[in-house]
Amino acid sequence: MLKQELAELRAAVADRDSRLAQALTDGAALSEQLAALRVDLQASRERETQWLAERAFVQRAQADGVAAAQERYEGLSKQLLQETAQQRQAAQAELARMASQQKFADKREAALQTRLEQLETDLVESRAQREQAAGEVSALRYVNASMRAQIDEIMRAVPTPKAPPVPGLARGHKRPTTASKAAGEDRKSTKRTRP
């Protein structure tokens, strides 16, 4: 009985020793795995630290880039606003100058139009005066021609008497008579009135 129990006890101890050895083996393997996991964890932590540093660097670079872009944008916006304001002022000045020139041109055109109308009126009056003067000249010519014709008829109707020779005068020299004097004066007056 005791032998059997001893055998069972020995079997139990052997089984326990076997399980203990297996446990030790498993513990050693687990220790190795734990060490490997700790190494991996350390490497992961180092990689995490490096990644965090790189991310912080990238974030700082992005922030710097955004700040630089914002500053550049604000500078360009200010410059564009200034240039736009200057262009607007230049355009307004040019428009004012052109409006002033347009007003001057309108006044000049109105003055020239008034002058042209005055010249046209003067031209019409001058033509009317010239036509009137031409009519008066024609009338005077007609009157002169009529008077000349009448005088010629009167001169042809009046006979010229022959004067007797006067003693003491040389032969060939006749003393002008009163009728011949009157005829000469009428011819002179006709010449003076001829146009």
Sequence and secondary structure as in RCSB ss.txt:
>XXXX:A:sequence
MLKQELAELRAAVADRDSRLAQALTDGAALSEQLAALRVDLQASRERETQWLAERAFVQRAQADGVAAAQERYEG
LSKQLLQETAQQRQAAQAELARMASQQKFADKREAALQTRLEQLETDLVESRAQREQAAGEVSALRYVNASMRAQ
IDEIMRAVPTPKAPPVPGLARGHKRPTTASKAAGEDRKSTKRTRP
>XXXX:A:secstr
 HHHHHHHHHHHHHHHHHHHHHHHHHHHHHHHHHHHHHHHHHHHHHHHHHHHHHHHHHHHHHHHHHHHHHHHHHH
HHHHHHHHHHHHHHHHHHHHHHHHHHHHHHHHHHHHHHHHHHHHHHHHHHHHHHHHHHHHHHHHHHHHHHHHHHH
HHHHHHHS        TTS TT     HHHHHHHHHHHHHHHH  
